[in-house]
Amino acid sequence: MFKFRARIGGKFVFGEEAARLYYNNNSKSEFFHTSAVFMLYSGMNDKNNTPIYDGDILKIILDNGIEAKYICRFGITQREFNGNLLDISCFYFENILTGFHAFPIVHNYAGKHDLEMLEIIGNIFDNEDLLK
């Protein structure tokens, strides 16, 4: 089973409650919530071991002191491989300023995994100010 969180009426619900809403929505049962927004867990955690969900806003501070912000997204992105452009369905991090789709690097310039440096600072629903 997938791990979800759901946003309903301005608050988040997690775990079985979110999954129950999701599966009830898809079966069009009497519990259908048209206002619910579902976010899938990425399978990754940030530097504080906080689960990263689709729609989370993250920051990373680079060695030169520059802060970059990303949105965790799930969808189709493209990468060139051996001269071919491939569509990849996956979680990726969209740079808020440039729109570039990045993947976590296992061994980055600092000799760390990117997830050891990324920190959740909000989400696209509650923190629109971070999207600027």
C-alpha positions in Angstrom: 0.0 0.0 0.0 1.2 3.5 -0.7 1.7 6.1 2.0 -0.4 9.2 1.7 -1.2 12.4 3.4 -4.4 14.3 2.6 -5.3 17.9 3.0 -8.9 18.5 3.9 -10.4 21.7 5.1 -7.0 23.4 5.7 -5.5 20.5 7.7 -3.5 17.4 7.0 -4.4 13.8 7.8 -1.9 11.0 7.6 -1.7 7.2 7.5 -4.7 5.0 7.4 -7.1 8.0 7.6 -5.6 9.5 4.4 -5.4 6.1 2.7 -9.1 5.4 3.6 -10.1 8.8 2.1 -8.0 8.1 -1.1 -9.4 4.6 -1.7 -13.0 5.7 -0.9 -12.6 8.6 -3.3 -11.5 6.3 -6.1 -14.3 3.9 -5.5 -16.8 6.8 -5.5 -18.2 5.7 -2.1 -20.5 7.6 0.1 -17.4 9.1 1.8 -16.3 10.9 -1.3 -14.5 14.2 -0.4 -14.2 16.5 -3.4 -12.1 19.0 -1.4 -9.4 16.4 -0.5 -6.0 16.8 -2.0 -3.8 13.7 -1.8 0.0 13.8 -1.6 2.1 10.6 -2.1 5.1 9.9 0.2 8.3 10.1 -1.9 10.1 7.3 0.0 12.7 9.9 1.0 13.3 11.8 4.2 15.0 15.2 4.7 18.1 15.8 6.9 15.8 15.8 10.0 14.4 12.4 9.0 11.0 14.1 8.2 9.1 12.2 5.4 9.1 14.2 2.1 5.7 14.3 0.4 4.7 15.6 -3.0 4.1 19.4 -2.6 6.7 19.9 0.2 9.0 22.9 -0.2 12.7 22.1 0.7 15.8 24.2 1.0 19.5 23.4 0.6 22.3 25.7 1.6 25.3 25.2 -0.7 28.9 25.6 0.4 29.1 29.1 -1.0 26.2 30.1 1.3 23.6 30.3 -1.5 20.2 28.9 -0.6 18.2 27.0 -3.2 14.6 26.1 -2.8 12.8 23.2 -4.4 9.3 21.7 -4.6 9.0 17.9 -4.3 6.9 16.8 -7.3 5.7 13.5 -8.7 5.2 13.3 -12.4 6.9 12.9 -15.7 10.2 14.6 -16.3 12.8 14.2 -19.0 16.5 13.4 -19.1 18.9 12.9 -21.9 20.6 9.5 -21.9 23.0 8.4 -24.6 21.6 11.0 -27.0 18.0 10.0 -26.4 15.4 12.1 -24.5 13.7 9.8 -22.0 10.4 10.4 -20.1 10.8 9.4 -16.5 7.8 9.0 -14.2 9.2 9.6 -10.7 9.6 12.0 -7.8 11.9 15.0 -8.6 12.8 18.3 -7.0 11.7 21.4 -9.1 13.9 24.4 -8.5 11.6 27.3 -7.6 13.7 29.9 -9.4 14.7 28.1 -12.5 12.1 25.3 -12.9 15.0 22.8 -13.4 14.0 19.2 -12.4 16.7 17.7 -10.1 17.1 14.2 -8.7 18.8 13.7 -5.3 22.5 13.0 -5.9 23.9 10.2 -3.8 27.5 11.6 -3.6 27.4 15.4 -4.2 30.1 18.1 -4.4 30.3 18.1 -0.5 30.7 14.3 -0.3 27.2 13.9 1.1 23.9 12.6 -0.1 21.6 15.5 -1.1 19.0 14.3 1.4 21.5 14.9 4.2 21.4 18.6 3.2 17.8 19.2 2.2 15.3 20.4 4.8 11.5 20.8 4.5 10.6 24.4 5.2 6.9 24.3 4.2 4.5 23.1 1.6 2.7 24.6 -1.4 -0.6 24.9 0.4 0.4 26.8 3.5 3.5 28.6 2.4 2.9 30.4 -0.9 5.4 33.1 0.2 8.2 30.5 -0.1 7.4 30.1 -3.8 8.8 33.5 -4.7 
